[in-house]
Amino acid sequence: MHEPYSRKAPAWARMDDTERKEVMAYGERYKAFLDRARTERLAVREILAQAEKAGFRPLYDCKELKPGDKVYWNQKGKACILAVIGEEPVHEGLKIVGSHIDSPRLDLKGNPVHEQDGVVYFRTHYYGGIKKYQWPCIPLALAGVIHTKEGKTIEVNIGMDEKDPVFYITDLLIHMAQDQMKKTLADGVTGEQLQAVIGTHTEKDKKVKDALLDLLEQTYGVEEEDFTTAELELVPAMKSRDVGFDRSLIAGYGQDDRVCSYANLEAILEAAPGRKTQAALFTDKEEIGSYGNTGMQSSYFVKFVMKLLALQDRGTLLDFYETMENSEMLSGDVNSCLDPMFPEVTEKDNAALLGYGVALTKYTGARGKAGSNDANSEFIQKIRTIFNAAGVAWQIGELGKVDQGGGGTIAFMLADWGCEVVDCGTAMLSMHSPYDLLSKADAYETYRAYKAFFESK
């Protein structure tokens, strides 16, 4: 990269032919990951499969740690951590990149199967911040797990294969939508109307719902009661695609935040082991506040670090806090960027630009920076120096105008433990929609940014 920071020339224009080929190749690997890792469970499975192939082993099986060792932590199949042990003791601090693998979606309710006027539906409760009107009239896939009354676990993944059926939420036809069209976008489709069609056929003397439940039992061995303990998600069934004649963009579901998670994965697998222990964190529940025992506000990351310390003859709570005070982190989450179709919500000179590289975000809050980590100048200067030295294309970007935007990440949670943290991720368009849009160059530079950070002193 000839010029790491620029607001005049996009990253593509600053690359040579070799770099451009690497961007396109990275985009193919990334799209394949997006299509395999549609849920947090599927993401953990894909991440750990690649990690084990690269020589990572479970931390809980380790009796000692030495420089260069590769270990992982699997948190209930919905979050995980990969780490490469550094030359210095863990107590001297870690280089952490934290990203999340959950995305906005529709979760099935506890009693989801519902019949109304001859049509059988799945009732849902949306997960994370969505525009509800965007979810009707698109193909949906069903993924997750069901535990039967007999104790059998059934993994569900229906709709991504071209031979599979999909599921569908209806909307009013324009000819009869006069009243609906007078409503605000927020009220045009309600949460309770986000019900997915799952069947209509029946047999003589059978209600449609009963016929469908019989079909589910015969085909999958699932009874209606089994849905009460299931964990099932409806996600868009469209595969990731290149966008534009020049194929410079990628549209796909779940790019918030799997674009940063995939960059995090490639970075930890490709980075040379360093003086500091490198840790790639893939967490769950960020979209709903990072709660739950797989979210960042739980104790599993603390336990992971304390286990590392214990294997190096340290293990007190004071050791943990001292380790975190010695640690540095990039909070890998996406940012918005200037959308030429909606310029009124951003302040142009401080918005990230599509295709200009990875975005550093000093603060994510709005209306007085509420809820923001607000990184200090000294740490941002250090990160800038790392990126410039490695030739990483980077930019500064806020999340909307002062009283317009804002958003949350996991940054403040690590900062609470004394860690130096700044938000750093890919800027994108149509965030939280069923089909997000971003630049291949930005995705690639995000990977390069994380790799450079892992390898820095």
VEXDREN-2710 file (C-alpha; in Angstrom, 1 decimal):
% VEXDREN-2710
k/r/px/py/pz
1/MET/0.0/0.0/0.0
2/HIS/1.6/3.2/-1.2
3/GLU/-0.4/5.6/1.0
4/PRO/-2.0/4.0/4.1
5/TYR/-4.2/6.9/5.0
6/SER/-6.1/8.9/2.4
7/ARG/-9.6/10.5/2.0
8/LYS/-8.9/11.4/-1.6
9/ALA/-8.1/8.0/-3.2
10/PRO/-9.9/4.7/-2.5
11/ALA/-7.8/1.8/-1.3
12/TRP/-8.1/0.0/-4.7
13/ALA/-6.4/3.0/-6.4
14/ARG/-3.5/2.7/-3.9
15/MET/-2.9/-1.0/-4.6
16/ASP/-0.7/-2.7/-7.2
17/ASP/-1.9/-5.6/-9.3
18/THR/-0.6/-8.2/-6.9
19/GLU/-2.6/-6.7/-4.0
20/ARG/-5.7/-6.4/-6.1
21/LYS/-5.5/-10.1/-6.9
22/GLU/-5.1/-10.9/-3.2
23/VAL/-8.3/-8.8/-2.5
24/MET/-10.3/-10.8/-5.0
25/ALA/-9.0/-14.2/-3.7
26/TYR/-9.7/-13.1/-0.1
27/GLY/-13.3/-12.2/-1.2
28/GLU/-13.9/-15.7/-2.4
29/ARG/-12.7/-17.3/0.9
30/TYR/-14.8/-14.8/2.8
31/LYS/-18.0/-15.5/0.9
32/ALA/-17.6/-19.2/1.4
33/PHE/-17.3/-18.6/5.2
34/LEU/-20.4/-16.4/5.2
35/ASP/-22.5/-19.1/3.5
36/ARG/-21.3/-21.8/5.8
37/ALA/-21.4/-19.8/9.1
38/ARG/-25.0/-18.6/9.0
39/THR/-25.5/-18.8/12.8
40/GLU/-23.2/-18.5/15.8
41/ARG/-23.2/-22.3/16.2
42/LEU/-22.2/-22.9/12.6
43/ALA/-19.6/-20.1/12.8
44/VAL/-18.0/-21.8/15.9
45/ARG/-17.9/-25.1/14.1
46/GLU/-16.2/-23.5/11.0
47/ILE/-13.7/-21.5/13.1
48/LEU/-12.7/-24.5/15.2
49/ALA/-12.4/-26.8/12.1
50/GLN/-10.0/-24.4/10.5
51/ALA/-8.1/-23.9/13.9
52/GLU/-7.7/-27.6/14.5
53/LYS/-6.4/-28.1/10.9
54/ALA/-3.8/-25.4/11.7
55/GLY/-2.7/-27.2/14.9
56/PHE/-4.8/-25.5/17.6
57/ARG/-5.7/-27.8/20.5
58/PRO/-8.1/-27.4/23.5
59/LEU/-6.7/-25.3/26.3
60/TYR/-8.5/-27.5/28.9
61/ASP/-6.3/-30.5/27.8
62/CYS/-3.0/-28.6/28.3
63/LYS/-0.7/-29.3/31.2
64/GLU/1.8/-26.6/30.3
65/LEU/2.3/-23.7/27.9
66/LYS/5.3/-22.7/25.9
67/PRO/5.9/-20.0/23.3
68/GLY/4.3/-20.8/20.0
69/ASP/1.7/-23.2/21.4
70/LYS/-1.7/-22.8/19.8
71/VAL/-4.8/-23.3/22.0
72/TYR/-8.5/-22.8/21.8
73/TRP/-11.5/-22.5/24.1
74/ASN/-15.0/-23.6/23.0
75/GLN/-17.7/-21.9/25.0
76/LYS/-20.8/-24.1/24.7
77/GLY/-20.6/-24.3/20.9
78/LYS/-21.7/-20.6/20.5
79/ALA/-18.5/-18.6/21.2
80/CYS/-14.8/-19.5/21.1
81/ILE/-11.3/-18.1/21.6
82/LEU/-8.1/-18.9/19.7
83/ALA/-4.7/-18.0/21.2
84/VAL/-1.0/-18.3/20.2
85/ILE/1.3/-18.2/23.2
86/GLY/3.9/-15.4/23.0
87/GLU/7.6/-15.3/24.0
88/GLU/6.8/-13.2/27.0
89/PRO/4.7/-14.5/30.0
90/VAL/1.0/-14.1/29.5
91/HIS/1.1/-11.8/32.6
92/GLU/2.9/-9.2/30.4
93/GLY/-0.3/-8.7/28.4
94/LEU/-2.1/-10.0/25.4
95/LYS/-2.8/-8.7/21.9
96/ILE/-6.6/-9.3/21.5
97/VAL/-8.9/-8.9/18.6
98/GLY/-12.5/-9.3/19.7
99/SER/-15.4/-9.8/17.2
100/HIS/-18.9/-11.2/17.4
101/ILE/-20.5/-14.0/15.4
102/ASP/-24.1/-13.4/16.1
103/SER/-26.2/-11.4/13.7
104/PRO/-29.8/-10.0/13.6
105/ARG/-32.3/-12.7/12.7
106/LEU/-35.7/-14.2/13.6
107/ASP/-35.8/-16.7/16.4
108/LEU/-38.7/-19.2/16.7
109/LYS/-40.9/-18.8/19.8
110/GLY/-41.3/-21.6/22.4
111/ASN/-44.6/-22.7/20.8
112/PRO/-44.0/-21.6/17.2
113/VAL/-46.4/-23.7/15.2
114/HIS/-49.6/-21.8/14.4
115/GLU/-52.4/-22.4/12.0
116/GLN/-54.6/-19.6/10.7
117/ASP/-57.2/-20.0/7.9
118/GLY/-55.6/-23.0/6.4
119/VAL/-52.0/-21.7/6.5
120/VAL/-49.4/-23.0/9.0
121/TYR/-46.8/-20.6/10.3
122/PHE/-43.8/-20.3/12.6
123/ARG/-44.2/-17.6/15.1
124/THR/-41.0/-15.6/15.7
125/HIS/-39.4/-13.1/17.9
126/TYR/-36.7/-10.9/16.2
127/TYR/-33.2/-10.9/17.6
128/GLY/-31.2/-7.7/17.5
129/GLY/-32.0/-4.4/15.8
130/ILE/-33.9/-4.9/12.5
131/LYS/-36.1/-2.9/10.2
132/LYS/-39.1/-5.3/10.3
133/TYR/-40.4/-4.3/6.9
134/GLN/-37.2/-5.7/5.3
135/TRP/-37.9/-9.3/6.3
136/PRO/-41.1/-10.2/4.4
137/CYS/-40.9/-11.5/0.8
138/ILE/-37.4/-13.0/1.0
139/PRO/-36.4/-16.7/1.2
140/LEU/-35.6/-17.8/4.7
141/ALA/-33.6/-20.8/5.9
142/LEU/-34.0/-22.6/9.2
143/ALA/-31.0/-23.5/11.3
144/GLY/-30.3/-24.6/14.9
145/VAL/-30.9/-27.6/17.2
146/ILE/-33.8/-29.6/18.5
147/HIS/-33.7/-31.9/21.5
148/THR/-36.4/-34.6/21.4
149/LYS/-38.3/-36.0/24.3
150/GLU/-36.1/-39.1/24.1
151/GLY/-32.9/-37.1/24.5
152/LYS/-31.8/-37.2/20.8
153/THR/-30.2/-34.0/19.4
154/ILE/-31.2/-33.1/15.9
155/GLU/-29.2/-30.5/14.0
156/VAL/-31.4/-28.4/11.6
157/ASN/-30.1/-26.7/8.5
158/ILE/-32.9/-26.3/5.9
159/GLY/-33.0/-23.8/3.1
160/MET/-29.4/-23.1/2.1
161/ASP/-29.1/-26.1/-0.4
162/GLU/-30.8/-25.3/-3.7
163/LYS/-32.8/-28.5/-3.4
164/ASP/-34.2/-27.5/0.0
165/PRO/-37.5/-25.8/0.6
166/VAL/-37.4/-22.3/2.1
167/PHE/-39.7/-20.4/4.4
168/TYR/-41.5/-17.1/3.6
169/ILE/-43.1/-14.1/5.4
170/THR/-45.9/-12.5/3.4
171/ASP/-46.7/-8.8/2.8
172/LEU/-49.7/-7.0/1.6
173/LEU/-50.1/-6.7/-2.2
174/ILE/-49.9/-3.0/-3.3
175/HIS/-53.5/-3.1/-4.6
176/MET/-54.8/-3.5/-1.0
177/ALA/-52.2/-1.7/1.0
178/GLN/-53.6/1.8/1.0
179/ASP/-53.9/1.9/4.8
180/GLN/-50.6/0.2/5.4
181/MET/-48.8/2.7/3.1
182/LYS/-50.0/5.5/5.4
183/LYS/-48.2/4.1/8.4
184/THR/-44.6/4.8/9.3
185/LEU/-41.9/2.4/8.2
186/ALA/-41.6/1.2/11.8
187/ASP/-45.3/0.4/12.0
188/GLY/-45.9/-1.0/8.5
189/VAL/-45.0/-4.5/9.6
190/THR/-45.3/-5.5/13.3
191/GLY/-43.2/-8.0/15.2
192/GLU/-46.2/-10.3/15.6
193/GLN/-46.7/-10.3/11.8
194/LEU/-43.3/-11.8/11.2
195/GLN/-44.7/-15.3/10.9
196/ALA/-43.1/-17.6/8.3
197/VAL/-45.2/-19.8/6.1
198/ILE/-44.2/-23.5/6.6
199/GLY/-47.1/-25.4/4.9
200/THR/-50.6/-25.6/3.6
201/HIS/-51.4/-29.2/2.5
202/THR/-53.5/-31.6/4.5
203/GLU/-55.3/-34.9/4.3
204/LYS/-59.0/-35.9/4.6
205/ASP/-60.4/-35.2/8.1
206/LYS/-57.1/-33.6/9.3
207/LYS/-56.4/-30.0/10.1
208/VAL/-53.5/-28.5/8.2
209/LYS/-51.5/-28.1/11.4
210/ASP/-52.0/-31.7/12.5
211/ALA/-51.0/-32.9/9.0
212/LEU/-47.8/-30.8/9.1
213/LEU/-46.9/-32.0/12.6
214/ASP/-47.4/-35.6/11.4
215/LEU/-45.0/-34.8/8.5
216/LEU/-42.4/-33.4/10.9
217/GLU/-42.6/-36.5/13.1
218/GLN/-42.3/-38.9/10.2
219/THR/-39.5/-37.0/8.5
220/TYR/-37.5/-35.7/11.4
221/GLY/-38.7/-37.5/14.5
222/VAL/-39.9/-34.2/16.0
223/GLU/-43.0/-33.7/18.1
224/GLU/-44.7/-30.4/18.8
225/GLU/-43.5/-30.4/22.4
226/ASP/-39.9/-30.6/21.2
227/PHE/-40.1/-27.1/19.9
228/THR/-40.3/-25.8/23.5
229/THR/-36.7/-26.7/24.1
230/ALA/-35.4/-26.1/20.6
231/GLU/-33.0/-23.3/19.5
232/LEU/-34.0/-22.4/15.9
233/GLU/-33.3/-19.4/13.9
234/LEU/-34.7/-18.1/10.6
235/VAL/-32.0/-16.5/8.5
236/PRO/-31.9/-15.2/4.9
237/ALA/-31.4/-18.1/2.5
238/MET/-29.7/-15.9/-0.2
239/LYS/-26.1/-16.8/-0.8
240/SER/-23.4/-14.2/-0.8
241/ARG/-22.8/-12.6/-4.2
242/ASP/-20.4/-10.2/-5.9
243/VAL/-21.9/-6.8/-6.6
244/GLY/-21.2/-4.5/-9.6
245/PHE/-19.7/-5.0/-13.0
246/ASP/-16.2/-4.7/-11.4
247/ARG/-17.1/-7.2/-8.6
248/SER/-15.7/-4.8/-6.1
249/LEU/-18.5/-5.3/-3.5
250/ILE/-20.0/-8.2/-1.6
251/ALA/-23.7/-8.5/-0.6
252/GLY/-24.5/-11.2/1.9
253/TYR/-26.3/-11.9/5.2
254/GLY/-24.6/-11.5/8.5
255/GLN/-21.7/-9.4/7.5
256/ASP/-22.2/-7.6/10.8
257/ASP/-20.1/-8.9/12.3
258/ARG/-18.8/-11.9/10.4
259/VAL/-16.7/-9.7/8.1
260/CYS/-14.6/-8.8/11.2
261/SER/-14.8/-12.4/12.6
262/TYR/-13.5/-13.9/9.3
263/ALA/-10.7/-11.3/9.2
264/ASN/-9.9/-12.2/12.8
265/LEU/-9.8/-15.9/12.0
266/GLU/-7.5/-15.5/9.0
267/ALA/-5.3/-13.1/10.9
268/ILE/-4.7/-15.4/13.9
269/LEU/-4.0/-18.3/11.6
270/GLU/-1.6/-16.4/9.4
271/ALA/0.2/-14.1/11.9
272/ALA/3.7/-14.9/12.9
273/PRO/3.9/-15.7/16.6
274/GLY/5.1/-12.6/18.5
275/ARG/6.4/-11.4/21.8
276/LYS/2.9/-11.1/23.2
277/THR/0.3/-13.8/23.4
278/GLN/-2.2/-13.3/20.5
279/ALA/-5.9/-13.9/21.2
280/ALA/-8.7/-14.0/18.7
281/LEU/-12.1/-13.7/20.5
282/PHE/-15.3/-14.8/18.7
283/THR/-18.2/-13.9/21.0
284/ASP/-22.0/-14.3/21.0
285/LYS/-25.0/-12.2/22.0
286/GLU/-23.4/-8.8/21.0
287/GLU/-26.6/-7.8/19.2
288/ILE/-28.7/-8.0/22.4
289/GLY/-26.2/-6.5/24.8
290/SER/-23.6/-9.3/25.2
291/TYR/-25.6/-11.0/28.0
292/GLY/-25.9/-14.8/28.7
293/ASN/-23.2/-17.3/29.3
294/THR/-21.8/-17.0/25.8
295/GLY/-21.8/-13.2/25.7
296/MET/-19.0/-10.9/26.5
297/GLN/-20.5/-9.8/29.8
298/SER/-20.2/-13.4/31.2
299/SER/-17.1/-14.9/32.8
300/TYR/-15.7/-17.2/30.1
301/PHE/-13.0/-14.9/28.9
302/VAL/-11.9/-14.2/32.4
303/LYS/-11.7/-18.0/33.0
304/PHE/-9.7/-18.4/29.7
305/VAL/-7.1/-15.8/30.7
306/MET/-6.8/-17.2/34.2
307/LYS/-6.3/-20.7/32.9
308/LEU/-3.5/-19.3/30.7
309/LEU/-2.0/-17.6/33.8
310/ALA/-2.4/-20.7/36.0
311/LEU/-0.4/-22.8/33.4
312/GLN/2.4/-20.3/33.9
313/ASP/2.3/-20.4/37.7
314/ARG/0.1/-17.4/38.1
315/GLY/-3.6/-17.5/38.8
316/THR/-4.9/-14.9/41.3
317/LEU/-7.6/-12.3/40.4
318/LEU/-4.9/-9.7/40.9
319/ASP/-2.8/-11.5/38.2
320/PHE/-5.8/-11.3/35.9
321/TYR/-6.3/-7.6/36.3
322/GLU/-2.6/-6.9/35.9
323/THR/-2.6/-8.9/32.7
324/MET/-5.5/-7.0/31.3
325/GLU/-3.9/-3.7/32.2
326/ASN/-0.9/-4.8/30.2
327/SER/-3.1/-5.9/27.3
328/GLU/-4.3/-4.2/24.1
329/MET/-7.3/-4.9/22.0
330/LEU/-8.9/-4.0/18.7
331/SER/-12.7/-4.3/19.1
332/GLY/-13.5/-5.8/15.7
333/ASP/-17.0/-4.6/14.8
334/VAL/-18.4/-2.9/11.8
335/ASN/-19.1/0.8/11.3
336/SER/-21.5/2.6/9.0
337/CYS/-20.1/4.6/6.0
338/LEU/-21.3/7.5/4.0
339/ASP/-24.3/6.4/1.8
340/PRO/-24.7/8.9/-1.1
341/MET/-28.4/8.1/-1.2
342/PHE/-28.8/9.1/2.5
343/PRO/-26.2/11.7/3.1
344/GLU/-28.3/13.6/5.7
345/VAL/-27.5/11.2/8.6
346/THR/-23.7/11.5/8.4
347/GLU/-21.2/14.3/8.7
348/LYS/-19.2/13.8/5.5
349/ASP/-15.7/14.7/6.7
350/ASN/-15.9/12.4/9.7
351/ALA/-17.8/9.5/8.1
352/ALA/-16.0/6.4/6.9
353/LEU/-16.0/6.1/3.1
354/LEU/-16.8/2.9/1.2
355/GLY/-13.6/1.3/-0.2
356/TYR/-11.1/3.5/1.8
357/GLY/-9.8/0.8/4.1
358/VAL/-10.5/-0.4/7.7
359/ALA/-12.2/2.1/9.9
360/LEU/-10.8/3.2/13.3
361/THR/-13.7/4.5/15.5
362/LYS/-12.6/6.4/18.5
363/TYR/-16.1/6.4/20.0
364/THR/-19.3/4.7/19.0
365/GLY/-21.9/6.5/21.1
366/ALA/-24.1/9.4/20.2
367/ARG/-25.9/12.3/22.1
368/GLY/-22.9/13.0/24.3
369/LYS/-20.9/9.8/23.4
370/ALA/-23.3/7.8/25.7
371/GLY/-22.3/4.2/26.1
372/SER/-19.0/4.6/24.4
373/ASN/-15.5/3.4/25.3
374/ASP/-13.9/6.6/23.8
375/ALA/-10.3/5.4/23.2
376/ASN/-7.4/7.6/24.3
377/SER/-5.1/9.4/22.0
378/GLU/-2.0/7.5/23.0
379/PHE/-3.4/4.2/22.0
380/ILE/-4.8/5.4/18.7
381/GLN/-1.4/6.9/17.9
382/LYS/0.1/3.5/18.5
383/ILE/-2.4/1.7/16.3
384/ARG/-1.9/4.3/13.6
385/THR/1.9/3.7/13.7
386/ILE/1.3/-0.1/13.4
387/PHE/-1.0/0.3/10.4
388/ASN/1.3/2.8/8.6
389/ALA/4.3/0.6/9.1
390/ALA/2.5/-2.4/7.7
391/GLY/1.0/-0.4/4.8
392/VAL/-2.6/-1.0/5.9
393/ALA/-5.2/1.2/4.3
394/TRP/-7.1/2.8/7.2
395/GLN/-9.5/5.7/7.9
396/ILE/-11.3/7.4/10.8
397/GLY/-15.1/7.1/10.9
398/GLU/-17.9/8.0/13.3
399/LEU/-21.3/6.2/13.5
400/GLY/-23.5/9.0/12.2
401/LYS/-24.0/12.7/13.1
402/VAL/-23.7/13.9/16.7
403/ASP/-27.4/13.5/17.6
404/GLN/-28.3/11.0/14.9
405/GLY/-26.4/7.7/15.1
406/GLY/-24.6/5.7/17.7
407/GLY/-24.2/2.0/18.6
408/GLY/-22.6/-0.4/20.9
409/THR/-19.7/-2.8/20.8
410/ILE/-17.9/-5.0/23.3
411/ALA/-15.1/-2.4/23.6
412/PHE/-16.1/-1.0/27.0
413/MET/-16.3/-4.4/28.6
414/LEU/-12.6/-5.1/28.1
415/ALA/-11.8/-1.5/29.0
416/ASP/-13.5/-2.1/32.3
417/TRP/-10.8/-4.5/33.1
418/GLY/-8.1/-2.0/32.3
419/CYS/-7.3/-3.0/28.7
420/GLU/-6.4/-0.4/26.1
421/VAL/-9.2/-0.7/23.5
422/VAL/-10.3/1.0/20.3
423/ASP/-13.0/0.0/17.8
424/CYS/-11.6/-1.1/14.5
425/GLY/-13.6/-2.8/11.7
426/THR/-15.1/-2.7/8.3
427/ALA/-17.5/0.1/7.2
428/MET/-20.6/-1.1/5.4
429/LEU/-23.9/-0.1/3.8
430/SER/-27.4/-1.5/4.7
431/MET/-26.1/-2.7/8.1
432/HIS/-28.5/-5.0/10.0
433/SER/-30.5/-5.7/6.8
434/PRO/-31.1/-9.2/5.5
435/TYR/-28.4/-8.5/2.8
436/ASP/-25.6/-6.2/3.9
437/LEU/-23.2/-4.5/1.4
438/LEU/-19.5/-3.8/1.8
439/SER/-16.3/-3.3/-0.2
440/LYS/-13.9/-6.3/-0.8
441/ALA/-11.0/-3.9/-0.4
442/ASP/-12.2/-2.9/3.1
443/ALA/-12.8/-6.5/4.1
444/TYR/-9.2/-7.4/3.0
445/GLU/-7.7/-4.4/4.8
446/THR/-9.5/-5.4/7.9
447/TYR/-7.7/-8.7/7.8
448/ARG/-4.4/-7.0/7.2
449/ALA/-5.0/-4.6/10.1
450/TYR/-5.7/-7.4/12.5
451/LYS/-2.6/-9.4/11.3
452/ALA/-0.4/-6.4/11.7
453/PHE/-1.7/-5.8/15.2
454/PHE/-1.1/-9.4/16.3
455/GLU/2.4/-9.2/15.0
456/SER/3.3/-5.8/16.6
457/LYS/5.4/-5.4/19.7
END
